[in-house]
């Protein structure tokens, strides 16, 4: 339910009641209700109104309405109450919650859950650490620490749980640790009974290695005084066990965390093209980035993007994009002043339909050719936080403009006069033909 040292300050809204219908020939379960009775927690916790779900009651009895549930379906879940701690409890104190599920067309079902007060809270280092320059394949050490600042001893020992993001692999693998099948998380148990006011660290470092192609990641760990192995840790380590040894007590955080960046880069190169057409044409020019890797960026905040300054003598009229079948006109931010850059953030939703996180991301710029400017060329520059090869970040966008066709060069008045002359000629030709038709009659 909560840690004994938290007392009346504890709060827990994680007790959820899931309800589903066992597959049968009976069809839907109609008008399903669950009555949750928390009166058995008296003296160890108080149950107040739940945080979410269709439940009513102020405690200790709550009624949750689920309606009709499909036969064999996934069912639904509600949180009937929020637990509050009480002062004076000891680790291992417990109570019961009873619940009864009913339906108009099914027999009632009753169940009971025993809820236990945990051992003391164990603190971890408060500061988050950042490690730079981690080379894939080369391990780095981490020595987890904890402090017992409570008035209770960890009678059942302690447990360490480590989790990773960004492709970390852990090793060596002590025999008192269990791992997930990919070795990206671990759970280790220790028999040490940590007395009040003591602090410990692992006797040997836990080593972690960045997986190939990863540019960054996180390793975090927590300590528990209730060493029950969670699900998912199925592979036991085969190396020598590690133990705990005393250390300084100045640990006040809840989670130990290491942020790291690797030596892997994601080398961007511009995707560019020539603005080619006649003066007055609006042409489509595909511009963007190509990721040569070897790193593959996945977080939207790290994808970076590109900036485009169009060639002199041209105007960008639109950069169309589509999100879930809805169209937009400007995928990139337009410059505030003439001659500025169009800023294209490929991590934004506007690029979701063209985003290829492992290859090329490009989009059509609609560019109008206003006039011929010999030798004119715009620029496209790519960027991301992990591009360490700046030499290929800039490319040019050449302008290849042909003269406008005659009807554009003559201007609108000349076009209008030419059209009138054509109409007049046709009218005169028609007048000459009419008498001939009359004589034939």
PyMOL commands that set and color helices and strands:
alter all, ss='L'
color gray80, all
select helices_A, chain A and resi 4-9+39-41+349-351+390-392+406-409+411-440
alter helices_A, ss='H'
color red, helices_A
select strands_A, chain A and resi 11-12+17-19+29-37+46-52+55-56+61-69+76-84+94-103+106-116+122-123+129-134+140-142+145-148+158-165+168-170+177-179+185-190+198-202+206-210+216-224+235-236+244-246+256-262+266-271+275-278+282-294+305-309+314-318+321-323+326-328+342-345+360-369+377-383+394-402
alter strands_A, ss='S'
color yellow, strands_A
deselect
rebuild
show_as cartoon
